[in-house]
Each structure stands twice: as C-alpha cells, then as structure tokens.
Amino acid sequence: MGDPVREHKIGSLTVFSNHPVLDQFARDMLAGIRAENLPAARINIYVGIHRKFGPALFRRGLRLGIQTEHYFDEDGRAMWRKPRPRRLLKQLLFYHLILDLSPANAPYYRWLPGFLRRRVLFGPHVFPCRPVPYRAGQCPPVFFGALNDRRAKILARLPKDHCHVLSETYGADLHKAVCDSRGVVNIHFADGIYTEYPRLLSSYLAGKPVLSEKLGAELVEGRDYGTLGQDHSDQQLRAIFSSFCGGFAARHRLTDFLRRIAGP
C-alpha cells in the first residue's frame, strides 16, 4: 500500500498529494493563495506526476500535473532516473498540462511530437499571490529534508552556529522552526547545479532567505540567496530576502500562472 491521496482545497482549486514531502509542498502552495485571486475555472493540481493518484485523476476540471524530479542539472548532467517514454505518454493522457519546475529538464521532452510537447510548460510557478514580509530570527539557520552521506558530510563541516538540523519535521512544527531561525540551509541531495523549489517556498512563506550551494542560473547568488557557510549580517539577510521577494517570487506567482492557462 502506498501513501493515501490527500486532498487540499481552496476556492476553485484542488491540490492532490500522497507523500509527506509532497504533502508539505501542496500545503505551502495553498498557503500563499487567496481564493479571490484564482480563476473561475475548476483546476486540479497533482503534485509529483511520478506518484499514483488513482480515481482522483478523473476529477472534473483542468488537470495540471507538477513534475518535481530533476532529470538534468544546469550543465546537462544526468540526475534522477528519467521515466520511460511510455510512462510519460500515459501521463499526458491523464493531464491536460504538465508543469515541470526545472527548465533544465527541457531536453528530456524533445522526442515528443509537437502537439504533446506544447502540453509541457516550465518554471517554478508556485509562489504566493502577495509579497511575504521579512521576519528576523534569533536561532541558527535550519536544514530540513532527507539526510544522505553527501548532505551529512557538508553539514558536519559547517560551524555549529551556522545550522540546526531538523529531521522528519513537517507542517506547523516545521513552519515554527523556520520562523524562529535566521534562514534556511539548502544542500543538494546529489552533486549538481539545480534548485530545490519546495524548500525555497517553505523558506519564503516564513519570511526567510535561503543559504545554499550554487543554484540554477535563474537565481543569482548574493541577490536571490546567500552563500552556504558564509557569515551574513541581519541587514544582508533582509536585503537578500527583499530582492528575492520583489523579483523572482513576484515573477513566479501560482495564481498568475493559473490565470494564464485557465483564463480569468
């Protein structure tokens, strides 16, 4: 038995997920939405098209699948295992559109015929419909997410006051811990240059900047995120967050994207 399908709803939008990490992502997307900013059309979002959603895939309305995996990094290096062509074709029978969060994944879809390739859109259009205020914190920056050898080694090299590690923490407990911190530490699960947008979204909702290894080219180090392991003053953290808020997050609002694909 897999994880149960969870349904999160606001206004005309319903979001489905069935894994703790993707459940957190689904809740965070909805947390930044106001019903009055949504289009009138009924929209169903399925978070993680590599997951199985069963009968929920047959809900009425526009069906948008969100692709969260990294097939390639910024330099074209192969990353996660790519689905077989037959699996993607099957997904395109269910979803009217697929939103792949990572533009670096575009080469994977080149084999599709043009009419199907047009159903695949790119970009991290998941951020709130309103600016989030910066929130200063007193506790060390936090890291949350699955630990592997790579992450553990990098975390061990950081000064103790640079990072507090959370394990298996989600929902309100995670949000509170992030709110109390000075920022969020991001360490890639695997070697590569790419961006973990669910973590950026959780950080943004709490009013915190991200301190990270090198992210994708769409984000500029020092402007949109801080450098991992570097000392940052409160003024620098505020400036980084403000830049990200007024620039990148404002250009990638979920409600703006939904109105573009579904109409007013």
N, C-alpha and C positions, 0 to 999 in steps of 0.2 A: 504493500500500500504506500502510495506517495503522500505528500503533504496535501491536506484538504484545500480546495479552492476557496479563497477568501474574497469577499465582495465588498468594495468600498464605494460609496455613492455620495454625490453632491449634485443637486440640480439635474441637468440633462446628461451628466457624465457618470459612468460606472467604470471602476477600475478593478481588474481581477489579478490576483497573485496567488502563488502557492508554495512559497519558500520563505523562511524567516528574513533573509536579506532582501528579497524582492518585496516582501510584505512591508518592510521598513521603507523601501523606495516608493511603493504605492502610497503609503500614508503620507510621506513627505511631499509627494506631488500634489495630493489633495489639500494638504495643509496650506499651500500657497495660493489656493484658488478661492475666488468668490463666485457664487452661483450667477450673479448678475453679469459677470464677465464672460460667461460661457455662451457659445452659440445655441440657438433654439433646438437644433437637430440633436437627436439621441445619438450618443457616442459611447462605444465600449472600448476600453483600453485593456490590453492583455500584456502584463509586464513579464518579459522573458519568453520569447517565442520558442525557445528550446524546451520549455516546460509543457506539460499536458493540462488542458483545461476542460476536457470532457464536454458535457452538454452546454456549459457556459459559452462555448464558441458559437452557439447557434442563436444567441440573443438578437433581437431586432435592433436595427440601427447600424451606423457605420462602425466597422470593426477595424481597430488600429492595433497592430502588434508592435511592441517595442523590443528591439534586438539589443541586448545588453552585453553580449560577449565581444571580446577583442580577437578578430581573426588575424589582423596585421597591426604592427605598431607604425609609428610615424615614418620610419625608414623602410617600410615594406617587409620587415622581418615577420615570419610566420609566428603566430602566438597560440591562442587556444585552438582546439580541434575545430575545423570547419565542417558544417553539416554537408551531407551528400546532396548532390543536385536534386535527387528525387524527394528528399525531405523538404528542401526549400520550395519546390514546385507544389508540394502538398500544402505547405503553409500559405502559399499565395492563392490557393483555392479557398481557404478559410478567411484570410484577412483581405479587406479592401485595400489597405495600405500597410506598409511596414516602415517604421521609423527606426533607423539604425543610428544609435547615438554617436558613433565614431565615423567621421568622414574617411579615416584611414582604411576602413573596411571596403571602400568602393570597388577595388579591383576584384573582389570575390564575385560580384554580381555581373561582371561584364559578359559572361556567357549567356545571360538571359536574353530572350528576344525583346525587342524594343518595347512592346506593349506591356510586358511584365516588368521590365526594368523601370518603367515610369511609375510603378507602384511602390518602389523603394525610395524613401526620402532619407536625408541625412541631417544630423545635427542634434545637439543636446537641448532640445526644446522642452525643458522640464521645469523651468524656474518660475517663481511666483509672479502673480499679476500686479503686485505692488512692491515697491522697494522695501527692504528689510533694514531696520536701524542697526548700526553697530552696537555691540554690547561688550563692554570691557569686562574682563575676568581676572581673578586673582590666582587661580590654580594653574599648574603647568599645562601646556598643550596636551591633548589626549589623542591616542591612537585607538581606533576600534576596527574590528574586522578579523577575519580568519588569519591565524598565525601559521607561517611555514618557516623553513630553515632560513630562507633569504631575509624575510622580514625580521625574524628573531635576531639574526646577526647584526643587522643595521640598527635595530632598536638597542641592542646591547652596547653599541659604540656611542650612542647619544648620551650627553650628560644627564644626570638624574633629574635635574630641574627643567629639562627640555621636553620631557614626555612622560605621561602617565598612561599605562596600557589598560584598556578595558577588554574584557572577554565575554562573549555571549551576552551582550547588553543591547537591548532594543527599546523602542517605544519611548515612553515618558522618562524612564530611567536614563536612557542614552541622551535624550534632549537636555535633561537637567545637568548631566555631567559635562556636556559640551558647553552649555550656557555658563557654567562655573569656571570654565577654562579660559586661557588666553588665545586659544586657537586649536586647529585640528591638524594632526600629523598625517601625511599621506605617504605610504611606502608601497611601491608596486609589488604585486604578488609574484610577478616574473620579470626578468630583465627585459627592458624595452622602454620606449618613449611613447606613452599613451596616457589617457586621462580617465580616472575613475569618477564619473559624474554623480553616481548616487552618494558618494562621500562628500563631494563638493556641495551637493544640495542640502544634505543634513547640516553641514557646517554653516552654509549661508542662512538657513532658517533660524539658526541660533545666534546669528549676528557675528560670526567668527570668520577670520581669514584662514586659508589653508597654507600649511608649511609643507613643502613637498620636494621630492625628487623631480627631475625635469618632466614636464607635462607636454601634451601635444602642442603643435605650432599655433593652434588657435588661441592659446593662452601664453602670456608673456611673463616670464619670471621677474619678480620685483615690482610688477604692476598689478597682475591679477592674482599672484600667490607669492608667498615668501619662500626663501631658500631653506631647505631642511638642514638643521644643525647650526644655523646661524642665529646669533642673538638679535632680537628685534625689540625696539622700544615700543611702548604703548602707542606713541604717535605714528610709528611706522606701520604697526598692525592696523590702526584705524585708517591710514592712508591706503593701504593695500585693499582692505575691505571696501572702502568707499569707491575705489577705482573699479573693482570687480562688480559692485552693485550697480553703478551708473553706466557701465559699459557692457560687459559680457552678459550678466544676468538680465539686464534690460533688453538685450537683443534676442534672448532665447526664452521668452515667456511662453509657458504652455498654452495659456488662453489665446494668445496671438496666433500661435501655430494652429490650434483647433479651429479658430475662425477662418483661417486661410483655407483649410482643407474641407470644411463643412459649410461654409457660408455664414452669414450673420445670424 
